[in-house]
């Protein structure tokens, strides 16, 4: 049953992110699937995998929190909200191990895009991520 929800999450993400592109021109769905694969590789639970698949859905689409909760439950919604920037403070509220796994897999996949970036953009991105992670 849990894995059926994982597949459902992929279809939902595809629906809401339809037409969105990555910086290199690839469909956004590549990012969704890469984050999911990384979460599978580290042994994340199906609930965490679903949150990873849907990690940008509240921030980047018109999908509503109520719908996520109805379809996937409070835990998935909570994880997604932890990795979604607050619109006012522009900060994350990551508290759980599961949300950290999602965010780190997101960052890892985002780093794969760097091959197409100029040095200035790469340095800016890495500086922001070091600060986010509390690294000097």
C-alpha positions in Angstrom: 0.0 0.0 0.0 2.8 2.5 0.9 4.5 2.0 -2.5 1.2 2.7 -4.3 1.3 6.1 -2.6 4.9 6.6 -3.8 3.7 6.0 -7.4 0.7 8.3 -6.8 3.1 11.0 -5.6 5.1 10.8 -8.8 2.0 11.2 -10.9 0.9 14.2 -8.7 4.3 15.9 -9.0 4.3 15.3 -12.7 0.8 16.9 -13.0 1.6 20.0 -10.9 5.2 20.6 -12.3 4.1 20.0 -15.9 6.0 22.4 -18.2 8.6 23.4 -15.6 12.2 23.1 -16.6 15.5 22.8 -14.8 18.3 25.4 -15.4 19.8 23.1 -18.1 16.5 22.8 -19.9 15.6 19.3 -18.7 12.1 18.7 -17.5 11.6 19.2 -13.8 10.5 15.6 -13.5 14.2 14.6 -13.8 14.8 16.4 -10.4 11.8 14.7 -8.8 13.0 11.2 -9.9 16.7 11.9 -8.9 15.7 13.1 -5.4 13.5 10.0 -5.1 16.3 7.7 -6.2 18.8 9.2 -3.8 16.3 8.7 -0.9 15.8 5.0 -2.0 19.6 4.6 -2.0 20.0 5.8 1.5 17.1 3.6 2.7 14.5 6.2 3.4 11.0 5.1 4.3 8.2 5.4 1.7 6.8 8.4 3.7 10.1 10.2 3.3 10.3 9.2 -0.3 6.9 10.7 -0.9 7.9 13.9 0.8 11.1 14.0 -1.4 9.0 13.5 -4.6 6.7 16.4 -3.5 9.3 18.6 -1.8 8.8 21.6 -4.1 5.1 21.2 -4.7 3.9 23.8 -2.2 6.6 26.3 -3.1 6.5 26.0 -6.9 2.9 25.0 -7.8 -0.7 25.8 -7.0 -1.2 22.5 -5.1 -2.8 23.1 -1.7 -1.7 21.8 1.7 -5.1 20.3 2.3 -4.9 18.1 -0.8 -1.5 16.8 0.3 -2.8 16.0 3.7 -5.9 14.3 2.3 -3.9 12.2 -0.2 -0.8 11.4 1.8 -1.4 12.2 5.4 -0.2 14.7 8.0 3.4 13.3 8.3 4.1 13.8 4.6 2.6 17.3 4.7 4.7 18.1 7.8 7.9 16.9 6.1 7.2 19.0 2.9 6.5 22.0 5.0 9.8 21.6 6.9 11.7 21.7 3.6 9.6 24.6 2.1 10.9 28.1 2.6 8.7 30.4 4.7 7.4 33.0 2.3 8.1 35.8 4.8 11.4 34.8 6.5 12.7 32.9 3.4 14.0 30.3 5.9 13.4 26.6 6.4 12.1 25.0 9.6 13.8 21.6 9.3 13.4 19.7 12.6 13.3 16.0 11.7 15.9 13.6 10.4 13.6 12.7 7.5 13.3 16.3 6.4 17.1 16.7 6.6 17.4 13.6 4.3 15.0 15.1 1.8 16.8 18.5 1.8 20.2 17.0 1.5 19.1 14.8 -1.4 17.6 17.9 -3.0 20.9 19.7 -2.6 23.0 16.8 -4.0 20.8 16.6 -7.1 21.0 20.4 -7.5 24.8 20.2 -7.5 24.6 17.9 -10.5 23.5 21.0 -12.5 26.7 22.8 -11.7 28.5 21.5 -14.8 26.5 24.0 -16.8 27.0 26.9 -14.4 29.6 29.6 -14.6 32.0 29.9 -11.6 30.2 33.0 -10.1 26.9 31.1 -9.9 28.5 28.0 -8.6 30.3 29.9 -5.8 27.1 31.8 -4.9 25.1 28.5 -4.7 27.7 26.8 -2.6 28.1 29.7 -0.2 24.4 29.8 0.4 24.4 26.0 1.1 27.4 26.2 3.4 25.5 28.9 5.4 22.3 26.8 5.4 24.2 23.8 6.7 26.1 25.8 9.3 29.5 25.2 7.7 32.2 27.9 7.5 
